[in-house]
């Protein structure tokens, strides 16, 4: 792969909605070229027969059964202390004028 051009870096910056100075464009051209060369090196590695590594920490998903739990308070108990109730709901003063 050849060196990444200024034009390519400017296009990437525009697509990423980044404003880069001339110094940054030159620096990123070099850095991105090194990154792309490294990716090419990784692509050339023979990985036949290797299983993909999805996770390296050894952790596994821990799941539990879904259970329906009854709440301790019933709606009627909660409404019992309300200062005003209408149609089974709290009644409040109008907020929007």
N, C-alpha and C positions, 0 to 999 in steps of 0.2 A: 504494500500500500504506500502510496506517495504521501507527502506532507499535506496536511489539511490547509487549505488556502484561506486567506483573509475573507474572501467572498463567501466561502462556506461557513466560516465562523459568524460573519455578519448575518447570514441567512438564519443560522441557528438562534442567534440572539434575537432577531426579529420575530421568529416563530415562538420563542420563549418570552417575548415581550420584555426583553432586558435591554437596557441602555448601557453600552460598553464604551469606554474610552479607547483611544488608539493603542495605548499601552496594554490595556486588558485584552484587546483583540489579538495583539501579537502574542501575549503570554498564553492565552487560551488556545491559540492555534498550535503552539508547541505542546501544551499539556494534553489537549485532546488527541493530537497525533500519537503521543506516547500511550495514551489509554487505548486507542484503536489498535496499535501494534500489539499491546498486551492481550487484547481480546482475540486477535488473530492467532497469537501463540496458544491461547487456551482452546481455540477451535481446532487446532491441529493435534491436540492430545488424543491418543487412542483410549477410548473409554468403553470399548466393547466388553461385554460380560460384567460390567459394574452396575449395581443397582443404584437408582437415584437416591440421594440423601435428602430426605424431606425435613429432617429434624436431627440436631446433633446433641441435644442436652439429655436425651433419654426420657424426657417427660412424655406422658401419655394423656390423652383427653380423659378427664374424669367426669362422668355424667351420673345423674341420679334419676330415679323414676319420678315422673310428674305426679304429684299428689294434689288432690283438691282438699284445701284446708278450710274449715269453717271459721269464720271470724267470730271473735268473742262477743262483739256488740252487734245487735240487730238494728236496722234502720229506725224502728219505732223507739228503741232505747235512746238513740242519738237525738231524735227529734223531741224527746220528752223535755229536755232542758231549754229548748228554743223559745225565745220570747214571742214569736209569732209563726204560725204554720198555715200554709194554704196548699191544698191538694197533695199532701204528703211531702212538701218541700219547705225549706226555710223561706219565710216571707221577709223581704228587706225593703227599705225605702228605695225609690227610683234613684239611680245613679246618674243617668244621662238626662240632661234637661231639655 
